[in-house]
Amino acid sequence: MMLPIDPTTIDPADIGEQRATLEMDHEEAIEHVRETFEAAGFGVPVEFSVSEMLNEKIDAGRDPYYVLGACNPAMADRVLEASDGRVGALMPCNVVVWQEEPGVQTVYHASIMRIGRLLGMAPDDEEMADIVAETGEMVEAAYEAL
């Protein structure tokens, strides 16, 4: 299968990639990220430890790796309407916290709104541009507060 786009040509800004480093233990980082994203207007309806699941199921030996599924209901409703429901396949907007080393955590996010538009799952129109801009501002506010 040939990919419809060349991943090597995509700039991290094209997918709204955000990355931050926190100098704190893993559990403390998870709490901090959750509280920061909630203060920026997101809820966190879904969360789980990928590392615990993989370590338990297949003895993967993974360092701590945690997913927080962030969602703003008003934005979710707007993007479902704008994309005829297709961007829902990418929801929630995940924020990932992984341990680089004890006491050092990476917080990573990529915009499902930008990715959905890039992949043709959402229209490239003014309404979607507004959604991308507004959610981007919310994520920026969260990252600035981290």
Secondary structure, 3 states (H helix, E strand, C coil): CCCCCCHHHCCHHHHCCEEEEECCCHHHHHHHHHHHHHHCCCEEEEEEEHHHHHHHHHCCCCCCEEEEEEECHHHHHHHHHHCCCHHHHHCCEEEEEEEEECCEEEEEECCHHHHHHHCCCCCCCHHHHHHHHHHHHHHHHHHHHC
